[in-house]
Amino acid sequence: MKRTLLPLNALRVFDAAARHVSFTRAADELAVTPAAVGQQIRALEDVLGVVLFRRTSKGLELTDEGLAGLDSLREGFIKFEESVQAMQAGQASDRYTIAAPREFYGMWLAPRLAAFRKGNPGARFTFHADEDADFTEANLDCAIRLVEGPGDFEGIQLAPARKVIVAASDAGPDALEDWIEWPGAALPEDAKPVLQVGNAGQALTSALAGLGRAILPFLLVEDALADGRLVALEGPSEGRRSYWLVAPRPQWRQAKMRALVAALSGEAAA
């Protein structure tokens, strides 16, 4: 059966006016003018074909028609509130579904999720290695992508866009001259790569193995530089792309997302 399109805003105004038996006090509650309340009531009366209020010498008064529907209307608004609370229940959830590049997960994200769990021991995570996964199909809370900006999503940059040329700390002289090429970083014009790979993760793994030097995002290799697995041959310098944590706008209003973003962005800024 086709449902009637209800004038919900006008019904909300009617509920407030009926509770206060005053357009002025209803207007104060709803943060509108008394004239706007009166306009909504008249429009609702036109839709329903009944008179809801009458003015008497004692002031405003509900008609029998207005009284007849009031209890059911208020029960309906309570149901609406319960429905909204049920839909928002995920905001308090401790489960996160995150998409990120595999190498970034291993080198940067996983240690920080472990630190996050120390303060949130009930947190549970599901990881997708495809950072470009569809949010709806994969039921993602957020994604971390190596991009120039958040695009159509809301996002926060985890660190400034910086790049660095790195090699394994124990790489031999030949490896320090050899280049590892991947699509996300343009090599110098005279460079002749000895190895071509498909992404930053493969370039990082190759550099760590001593196969040559690579241009990589600084955030990706920061920990490996700090613990001595890699050495910086040049940079860091300004780059074009950086790691962004992105999600559709509704996700950003979730309490659990705000907690995670605060933890990750705090780590990045430290």
C-alpha positions as CSV (number, residue, x, y, z in Angstrom):
1,M,0.0,0.0,0.0
2,K,1.3,3.4,-0.9
3,R,2.2,5.5,2.1
4,T,0.9,9.0,2.6
5,L,3.6,11.7,2.5
6,L,3.3,13.2,5.9
7,P,4.0,16.9,6.6
8,L,6.5,16.0,9.3
9,N,7.9,19.5,10.0
10,A,4.3,20.9,10.4
11,L,3.4,18.0,12.7
12,R,6.5,18.7,14.8
13,V,5.4,22.4,15.1
14,F,1.8,21.3,16.0
15,D,3.2,19.0,18.7
16,A,5.2,21.9,20.3
17,A,2.3,24.3,20.0
18,A,-0.1,21.8,21.6
19,R,2.2,21.1,24.5
20,H,2.7,24.8,25.3
21,V,-0.8,25.9,24.1
22,S,1.1,28.9,22.8
23,F,2.6,29.8,19.5
24,T,5.1,32.1,21.2
25,R,6.5,29.4,23.5
26,A,6.5,26.9,20.7
27,A,8.5,29.4,18.6
28,D,11.0,29.7,21.4
29,E,11.5,26.0,21.6
30,L,11.9,25.6,17.9
31,A,14.0,28.7,17.4
32,V,11.7,30.2,14.9
33,T,9.2,33.2,15.0
34,P,5.6,32.9,16.2
35,A,4.6,33.9,12.7
36,A,6.4,30.9,11.3
37,V,4.6,28.7,13.8
38,G,1.3,30.1,12.8
39,Q,2.1,29.6,9.1
40,Q,2.9,26.0,9.7
41,I,-0.3,25.4,11.7
42,R,-2.4,27.0,9.0
43,A,-0.7,24.9,6.3
44,L,-1.3,21.8,8.3
45,E,-5.0,22.7,8.8
46,D,-5.3,23.1,5.1
47,V,-3.8,19.7,4.4
48,L,-5.9,18.0,7.0
49,G,-9.1,19.9,6.4
50,V,-9.7,20.6,10.0
51,V,-9.2,23.4,12.5
52,L,-6.6,22.5,15.2
53,F,-6.6,25.6,17.4
54,R,-9.2,28.3,18.2
55,R,-8.6,31.6,20.0
56,T,-10.8,32.3,23.0
57,S,-11.0,35.1,25.6
58,K,-8.8,32.9,27.7
59,G,-6.2,32.4,25.0
60,L,-5.3,29.6,22.6
61,E,-7.3,26.4,22.8
62,L,-7.0,23.0,21.1
63,T,-10.1,21.9,19.2
64,D,-11.5,18.4,19.6
65,E,-10.0,17.5,16.2
66,G,-6.6,18.6,17.5
67,L,-6.9,16.7,20.7
68,A,-8.1,13.5,18.8
69,G,-4.7,13.0,17.1
70,L,-2.4,14.3,19.7
71,D,-1.6,11.1,21.7
72,S,-0.9,9.1,18.6
73,L,1.2,11.8,17.2
74,R,3.4,12.0,20.3
75,E,3.7,8.2,20.3
76,G,4.8,8.4,16.7
77,F,7.6,11.0,17.6
78,I,8.8,8.7,20.3
79,K,9.0,5.9,17.8
80,F,10.9,8.2,15.4
81,E,13.4,8.9,18.2
82,E,13.8,5.2,19.0
83,S,14.4,4.5,15.3
84,V,17.1,7.2,15.1
85,Q,18.7,5.9,18.2
86,A,18.8,2.4,16.7
87,M,20.4,3.7,13.5
88,Q,22.9,5.6,15.5
89,A,23.8,2.6,17.7
90,G,26.8,1.9,15.5
91,Q,28.4,5.2,16.7
92,A,29.1,3.6,20.0
93,S,30.4,0.4,18.4
94,D,34.0,-0.7,19.0
95,R,34.3,-2.4,15.6
96,Y,36.2,-0.7,12.7
97,T,36.4,-1.7,9.1
98,I,39.4,0.0,7.5
99,A,40.8,-0.1,3.9
100,A,44.4,0.9,3.4
101,P,47.4,0.0,1.2
102,R,48.9,-3.3,2.4
103,E,52.4,-1.8,2.9
104,F,51.0,1.2,4.7
105,Y,49.1,-1.0,7.1
106,G,52.2,-3.0,7.9
107,M,54.7,-0.2,8.2
108,W,52.6,2.6,9.8
109,L,48.9,1.7,10.6
110,A,49.2,-1.6,12.5
111,P,51.6,-0.3,15.2
112,R,49.3,2.7,15.8
113,L,46.2,0.6,15.9
114,A,47.9,-1.5,18.5
115,A,48.6,1.7,20.5
116,F,45.0,2.7,20.1
117,R,43.8,-0.6,21.5
118,K,45.7,-0.1,24.7
119,G,43.4,2.8,25.5
120,N,40.4,1.1,23.9
121,P,40.8,-2.6,24.7
122,G,37.4,-3.6,23.3
123,A,38.3,-2.3,19.8
124,R,38.1,-4.8,17.0
125,F,39.3,-4.3,13.4
126,T,38.7,-5.6,10.0
127,F,41.2,-4.8,7.3
128,H,40.8,-4.5,3.5
129,A,43.9,-4.3,1.5
130,D,42.1,-2.5,-1.4
131,E,42.1,1.1,-0.3
132,D,39.8,1.9,-3.3
133,A,37.1,-0.5,-2.1
134,D,33.6,0.8,-2.3
135,F,32.5,2.1,1.1
136,T,29.0,0.6,0.8
137,E,29.9,-2.8,-0.6
138,A,32.7,-3.3,1.9
139,N,30.8,-1.7,4.7
140,L,33.9,0.5,5.4
141,D,34.2,3.0,8.3
142,C,37.2,4.7,6.6
143,A,39.9,4.3,4.1
144,I,43.5,5.5,3.9
145,R,44.7,6.4,0.4
146,L,47.8,7.8,-1.1
147,V,46.3,10.7,-3.0
148,E,46.6,14.5,-3.7
149,G,43.4,15.2,-1.7
150,P,40.2,13.7,-0.3
151,G,38.2,14.0,-3.5
152,D,34.5,13.5,-3.0
153,F,34.9,12.4,0.6
154,E,35.6,14.2,3.9
155,G,39.2,13.6,4.9
156,I,42.2,14.4,7.1
157,Q,45.8,14.5,5.9
158,L,47.8,12.2,8.1
159,A,51.0,14.0,7.3
160,P,52.3,16.7,4.9
161,A,53.0,15.5,1.3
162,R,56.8,14.6,1.5
163,K,58.9,12.2,-0.4
164,V,62.4,10.8,0.3
165,I,64.9,8.7,-1.6
166,V,65.8,5.7,0.5
167,A,67.9,2.5,0.3
168,A,68.6,-0.4,2.7
169,S,71.1,0.5,5.4
170,D,73.3,-2.4,4.4
171,A,72.9,-1.9,0.6
172,G,76.1,-2.3,-1.4
173,P,77.6,0.4,-3.6
174,D,75.9,-0.9,-6.7
175,A,72.5,-0.9,-5.1
176,L,73.0,2.8,-4.1
177,E,73.3,3.6,-7.8
178,D,70.4,1.5,-9.0
179,W,66.8,2.8,-9.2
180,I,63.6,1.1,-8.3
181,E,60.7,2.5,-10.3
182,W,57.0,2.5,-9.4
183,P,54.0,4.4,-10.9
184,G,53.6,6.8,-8.0
185,A,57.1,8.5,-8.2
186,A,58.7,9.9,-11.3
187,L,62.5,9.2,-11.4
188,P,65.1,11.7,-12.6
189,E,65.2,12.1,-16.4
190,D,68.6,10.3,-16.6
191,A,67.7,7.5,-14.3
192,K,67.7,3.9,-15.7
193,P,65.7,1.7,-13.4
194,V,67.0,-1.9,-12.8
195,L,63.6,-2.9,-11.3
196,Q,60.1,-1.8,-12.1
197,V,57.3,-2.6,-9.7
198,G,53.6,-1.9,-9.4
199,N,53.1,0.1,-6.2
200,A,54.8,1.7,-3.2
201,G,54.7,-1.5,-1.2
202,Q,56.6,-3.5,-3.7
203,A,59.1,-0.6,-4.1
204,L,59.6,-0.5,-0.3
205,T,60.1,-4.2,0.0
206,S,62.6,-4.1,-2.9
207,A,64.5,-1.3,-1.3
208,L,64.6,-3.1,2.1
209,A,65.9,-6.2,0.3
210,G,68.9,-4.2,-1.0
211,L,67.7,-4.2,-4.7
212,G,68.3,-0.4,-5.1
213,R,67.0,3.0,-4.1
214,A,63.5,4.2,-4.4
215,I,61.5,7.5,-4.0
216,L,58.8,6.8,-1.4
217,P,56.4,8.8,0.7
218,F,58.1,9.9,3.9
219,L,55.3,8.8,6.2
220,L,55.6,5.2,4.8
221,V,59.3,4.9,5.6
222,E,59.5,7.1,8.7
223,D,59.7,4.2,11.1
224,A,62.1,2.2,9.0
225,L,64.4,5.3,8.8
226,A,64.1,5.7,12.6
227,D,65.1,2.1,13.4
228,G,67.9,2.0,10.9
229,R,66.5,-0.5,8.4
230,L,66.6,2.3,5.7
231,V,68.8,5.3,5.2
232,A,67.8,8.6,3.5
233,L,69.9,9.3,0.5
234,E,68.1,12.6,-0.3
235,G,65.3,14.5,1.3
236,P,62.7,14.5,2.6
237,S,61.3,17.1,0.2
238,E,57.9,18.3,-0.8
239,G,55.8,15.9,-2.8
240,R,52.4,15.8,-4.5
241,R,50.6,13.0,-2.8
242,S,50.2,12.1,0.8
243,Y,48.2,9.6,2.9
244,W,44.7,10.8,3.6
245,L,42.1,9.2,5.9
246,V,38.8,9.6,4.1
247,A,35.2,8.6,4.7
248,P,31.7,9.8,3.7
249,R,30.4,12.7,5.7
250,P,28.0,10.7,8.0
251,Q,30.9,8.5,9.3
252,W,32.7,11.6,10.6
253,R,29.9,12.3,13.0
254,Q,30.3,8.9,14.7
255,A,31.9,8.9,18.1
256,K,34.1,5.9,17.3
257,M,35.4,7.6,14.2
258,R,36.3,10.8,16.0
259,A,38.2,8.7,18.6
260,L,40.2,6.9,15.9
261,V,40.9,10.0,13.9
262,A,42.1,11.8,17.0
263,A,44.5,9.0,17.8
264,L,45.9,8.6,14.3
265,S,46.2,12.3,13.5
266,G,47.9,12.8,16.9
267,E,50.4,10.1,16.1
268,A,51.1,11.7,12.7
269,A,51.6,15.1,14.2
270,A,53.9,13.8,17.0
